[in-house]
Amino acid sequence: MAFLLRHKGVYDHWIGLRREQGQPWTWANGTEFNDLFPIGGGRDCAYLNDVNGVSSWRCTSERPWICTKPDAFTQAQEAAVDGGW
């Protein structure tokens, strides 16, 4: 958490945790969150906030992601454009 907060910059960033109402938090890859840190608020997506913690809000709100990785479809499209396929 200290590493993420140190490098997030001034904007709040989504961190890849989501939940359906009444369900546990899960990471973007589907694994269940282990409650390693508290998540404030009662919404459906978690983000790093300005007070050195994690809060939640509606997933439809615009925020940058703390990190991104192209999925297999995007990687295949990029390879095709570059002549790799």
C-alpha positions, 0 to 999 in steps of 0.5 A, a space after each residue: 500500500 505504501 508503494 502504491 500511495 507513493 507513486 499514484 500522483 495527485 489523482 485518485 486511481 482505480 486499483 482493480 477491486 470490484 464487488 456486487 452488492 452484498 458480495 465480497 470484493 474481488 480483484 480484476 482477475 477474479 480472485 477474492 480480496 483478502 481484507 489486507 487493508 480497509 476499504 471505505 464507502 459502500 460502492 462497487 469499485 475501489 480506488 486510492 484516495 487523497 487521504 492515504 487509503 482506499 475508498 469505493 465509488 461507482 465504477 462508472 466514475 472516470 478515474 485513471 487506473 493505477 496500472 493497465 495491461 492489454 488483454 489477449 484480444 488487444 495484444 493480438 490486434 496490435 500484433 496484426 497491425 505491426 505485421 506480427 501475424 
